[in-house]
Amino acid sequence: MKNSALTIALCAGLLISSAGVNADKTGYYRWADNEGKQHFTQQPPIGRKYDFVETRSGATTHSDGIDLADESNNEQEVGDNGAAPEKMEILPPKDPVLCEKAKGNMQSLKANGARIRITNADGSTRMLNPEEIKQQENRAQQVIKLHCE
């Protein structure tokens, strides 16, 4: 009897504490670019006015575009030499299976006199022309660069 009461109390405590986790504000940021086009993002825009729209209640919070979070993001984006990077990329983890497949494709595409047949969406087949083979070589090279090197 004591164990079942303790178990029930423990489960109730866990349920109450997990409800607090889900009570955080969830929503999206709505803002306009220089041309007036509306954008909807998960992160607030840096240095722009935006509205935070809470998805549960539909309540909207307005900002003036100046946030401490915005300033900390600006500091993080500055590189070692003090200049902001021109472009940031998030690369996926290397995939050895894709690496090997791309290397095999590249070897097939580079073979002398390679004739590559593809199947279209409607089920018909055709041979790739030299320009399409070159495009496929470029794609394979990009996958090799991303997943092998």
KEKE-3310 file (N, C-alpha, C; in steps of 0.2 Angstrom, whole numbers, plus 5000, padded with zeros to 4 digits):
npx = (5004:5010:5020:5012:5006:5017:5022:5011:5012:5024:5023:5013:5020:5030:5022:5017:5029:5033:5023:5026:5037:5032:5025:5032:5034:5029:5031:5032:5042:5037:5041:5045:5054:5066:5059:5046:5041:5033:5040:5042:5049:5059:5069:5072:5074:5089:5092:5080:5062:5050:5036:5031:5022:5013:5009:5000:4991:4989:4992:5001:5017:5025:5041:5054:5065:5077:5086:5094:5098:5099:5111:5120:5120:5126:5139:5143:5144:5155:5171:5188:5196:5189:5179:5163:5157:5155:5147:5138:5138:5129:5135:5130:5133:5147:5144:5148:5143:5136:5147:5155:5146:5145:5158:5159:5149:5155:5166:5160:5154:5166:5171:5178:5169:5157:5140:5126:5111:5095:5080:5064:5051:5039:5042:5048:5064:5080:5095:5108:5114:5130:5132:5123:5129:5141:5135:5130:5143:5148:5138:5141:5154:5152:5145:5156:5165:5158:5155:5166:5179)
npy = (4994:5006:5007:5009:5021:5029:5028:5033:5046:5050:5049:5059:5070:5070:5072:5085:5093:5091:5097:5110:5112:5111:5123:5133:5148:5146:5149:5160:5171:5186:5197:5211:5213:5224:5227:5226:5213:5200:5189:5174:5167:5156:5161:5177:5192:5201:5217:5222:5227:5217:5205:5194:5180:5170:5153:5145:5154:5164:5177:5192:5199:5214:5221:5233:5230:5231:5221:5213:5200:5201:5209:5200:5190:5197:5198:5185:5182:5189:5186:5180:5190:5201:5205:5203:5187:5183:5173:5160:5142:5128:5112:5095:5080:5070:5057:5041:5031:5038:5044:5034:5029:5040:5041:5029:5032:5043:5036:5028:5038:5044:5034:5029:5032:5030:5026:5032:5027:5033:5033:5040:5049:5045:5032:5029:5027:5034:5040:5048:5064:5072:5084:5082:5072:5078:5087:5078:5073:5084:5085:5073:5076:5087:5080:5071:5080:5085:5074:5066:5072)
npz = (5000:5004:4995:4983:4985:4986:4973:4965:4970:4965:4951:4949:4953:4943:4932:4934:4934:4921:4914:4916:4908:4895:4895:4891:4881:4864:4847:4833:4824:4816:4803:4792:4777:4768:4757:4760:4761:4769:4782:4791:4804:4815:4823:4830:4819:4816:4822:4817:4817:4824:4826:4839:4838:4848:4847:4855:4861:4852:4854:4852:4852:4852:4845:4846:4839:4844:4854:4868:4865:4852:4851:4857:4847:4836:4841:4842:4828:4823:4816:4819:4815:4817:4808:4801:4795:4778:4773:4781:4783:4787:4788:4784:4794:4790:4778:4776:4768:4758:4753:4747:4737:4729:4724:4717:4707:4701:4696:4686:4678:4673:4665:4649:4635:4642:4643:4649:4656:4660:4670:4667:4676:4671:4668:4656:4647:4644:4636:4644:4638:4633:4640:4651:4657:4662:4671:4680:4684:4691:4701:4708:4712:4721:4731:4735:4740:4751:4759:4759:4760)
capx = (5000:5014:5023:5008:5005:5023:5022:5006:5014:5030:5020:5010:5025:5033:5017:5016:5035:5034:5019:5030:5042:5028:5022:5036:5031:5031:5028:5036:5043:5034:5044:5045:5061:5066:5054:5039:5039:5033:5044:5040:5055:5060:5073:5071:5078:5094:5091:5073:5056:5047:5031:5032:5016:5012:5005:4995:4985:4988:4994:5006:5021:5029:5047:5057:5071:5084:5086:5100:5099:5102:5118:5125:5121:5131:5145:5145:5145:5161:5176:5194:5199:5185:5175:5158:5158:5151:5142:5139:5135:5129:5136:5128:5139:5150:5141:5153:5139:5135:5154:5157:5141:5147:5164:5157:5146:5160:5170:5156:5154:5172:5173:5178:5163:5151:5133:5122:5103:5091:5072:5060:5046:5034:5044:5052:5071:5083:5102:5111:5119:5137:5131:5120:5134:5145:5131:5130:5149:5148:5134:5145:5160:5150:5144:5162:5168:5154:5155:5172:5184)
capy = (5000:5012:5008:5011:5028:5033:5028:5038:5053:5051:5050:5065:5075:5070:5075:5092:5096:5090:5102:5117:5112:5112:5129:5139:5151:5143:5153:5162:5178:5189:5203:5213:5215:5231:5228:5225:5206:5197:5183:5170:5163:5153:5166:5184:5195:5205:5224:5224:5226:5210:5203:5187:5177:5164:5149:5143:5159:5169:5183:5195:5204:5218:5223:5238:5228:5231:5216:5211:5194:5203:5211:5194:5186:5200:5197:5179:5182:5192:5182:5181:5196:5207:5206:5198:5182:5184:5168:5154:5136:5122:5106:5089:5076:5066:5050:5036:5027:5043:5045:5028:5029:5046:5039:5024:5036:5047:5032:5026:5044:5045:5029:5031:5029:5029:5027:5032:5027:5035:5031:5046:5049:5041:5025:5029:5027:5037:5040:5055:5067:5074:5089:5080:5068:5083:5089:5072:5073:5090:5083:5068:5079:5090:5075:5069:5086:5086:5068:5062:5076)
capz = (5000:5005:4988:4977:4986:4984:4965:4963:4971:4961:4945:4949:4953:4936:4927:4936:4932:4914:4912:4916:4902:4889:4896:4888:4875:4858:4842:4828:4823:4810:4801:4785:4774:4766:4751:4763:4761:4776:4783:4797:4806:4822:4827:4829:4815:4820:4820:4814:4821:4823:4831:4841:4838:4852:4844:4859:4862:4846:4857:4848:4856:4847:4847:4842:4835:4848:4859:4870:4862:4845:4852:4858:4841:4832:4844:4840:4821:4821:4816:4823:4812:4819:4803:4801:4790:4772:4772:4785:4781:4792:4785:4788:4796:4784:4778:4772:4763:4752:4750:4743:4732:4725:4721:4712:4702:4698:4692:4681:4674:4670:4661:4642:4631:4646:4641:4655:4655:4666:4670:4669:4681:4668:4667:4650:4648:4639:4637:4645:4633:4636:4645:4657:4661:4665:4677:4685:4687:4696:4707:4712:4715:4727:4737:4737:4744:4757:4763:4759:4762)
cpx = (5004:5018:5019:5006:5011:5024:5017:5009:5020:5028:5017:5015:5029:5028:5017:5023:5035:5029:5022:5035:5038:5025:5026:5032:5034:5027:5033:5037:5041:5038:5044:5052:5060:5061:5047:5037:5039:5037:5042:5046:5055:5064:5071:5076:5083:5093:5085:5068:5053:5041:5032:5024:5016:5007:4999:4989:4984:4990:5000:5010:5025:5036:5049:5063:5077:5083:5093:5102:5102:5109:5122:5125:5126:5138:5148:5147:5152:5167:5182:5197:5195:5179:5169:5159:5153:5145:5144:5135:5135:5129:5133:5134:5141:5146:5145:5149:5138:5142:5156:5152:5143:5153:5163:5153:5151:5165:5167:5155:5160:5175:5173:5172:5157:5144:5129:5114:5100:5083:5069:5055:5040:5036:5048:5059:5074:5091:5104:5115:5125:5136:5128:5125:5139:5141:5131:5137:5150:5144:5138:5151:5158:5148:5151:5165:5164:5155:5161:5178:5184)
cpy = (5006:5013:5011:5019:5032:5033:5033:5045:5055:5053:5057:5071:5076:5074:5083:5096:5096:5095:5109:5117:5114:5119:5135:5142:5148:5147:5154:5169:5181:5196:5204:5215:5222:5232:5227:5218:5203:5190:5180:5165:5160:5157:5173:5187:5200:5212:5226:5223:5220:5209:5196:5185:5170:5159:5146:5148:5163:5176:5186:5200:5208:5220:5229:5237:5228:5227:5215:5204:5196:5205:5205:5190:5190:5199:5190:5178:5185:5187:5184:5188:5202:5208:5201:5193:5184:5179:5162:5148:5131:5116:5100:5085:5072:5059:5046:5033:5032:5044:5040:5028:5034:5044:5034:5027:5040:5042:5029:5032:5045:5040:5031:5028:5027:5031:5026:5032:5029:5033:5038:5044:5045:5034:5024:5029:5031:5038:5047:5058:5070:5079:5087:5075:5073:5086:5084:5072:5078:5088:5078:5071:5083:5086:5072:5074:5086:5080:5064:5066:5080)
cpz = (5000:4998:4983:4978:4984:4976:4962:4964:4967:4954:4944:4949:4946:4931:4928:4933:4925:4911:4911:4910:4896:4890:4893:4882:4869:4853:4837:4827:4816:4809:4794:4783:4771:4760:4754:4763:4768:4776:4790:4798:4813:4826:4825:4824:4819:4817:4817:4819:4819:4828:4833:4842:4842:4849:4848:4859:4857:4848:4853:4852:4851:4850:4843:4838:4838:4854:4862:4867:4855:4846:4853:4852:4836:4835:4842:4832:4819:4822:4820:4821:4814:4814:4803:4795:4784:4772:4777:4783:4786:4788:4788:4790:4790:4784:4773:4767:4756:4749:4745:4737:4727:4721:4716:4706:4698:4693:4686:4676:4670:4665:4653:4639:4636:4643:4647:4654:4661:4665:4672:4674:4678:4666:4661:4652:4642:4641:4639:4640:4637:4641:4651:4661:4664:4671:4682:4688:4692:4702:4712:4715:4721:4733:4739:4742:4750:4761:4764:4762:4769)
residu = (MET:LYS:ASN:SER:ALA:LEU:THR:ILE:ALA:LEU:CYS:ALA:GLY:LEU:LEU:ILE:SER:SER:ALA:GLY:VAL:ASN:ALA:ASP:LYS:THR:GLY:TYR:TYR:ARG:TRP:ALA:ASP:ASN:GLU:GLY:LYS:GLN:HIS:PHE:THR:GLN:GLN:PRO:PRO:ILE:GLY:ARG:LYS:TYR:ASP:PHE:VAL:GLU:THR:ARG:SER:GLY:ALA:THR:THR:HIS:SER:ASP:GLY:ILE:ASP:LEU:ALA:ASP:GLU:SER:ASN:ASN:GLU:GLN:GLU:VAL:GLY:ASP:ASN:GLY:ALA:ALA:PRO:GLU:LYS:MET:GLU:ILE:LEU:PRO:PRO:LYS:ASP:PRO:VAL:LEU:CYS:GLU:LYS:ALA:LYS:GLY:ASN:MET:GLN:SER:LEU:LYS:ALA:ASN:GLY:ALA:ARG:ILE:ARG:ILE:THR:ASN:ALA:ASP:GLY:SER:THR:ARG:MET:LEU:ASN:PRO:GLU:GLU:ILE:LYS:GLN:GLN:GLU:ASN:ARG:ALA:GLN:GLN:VAL:ILE:LYS:LEU:HIS:CYS:GLU)
# end
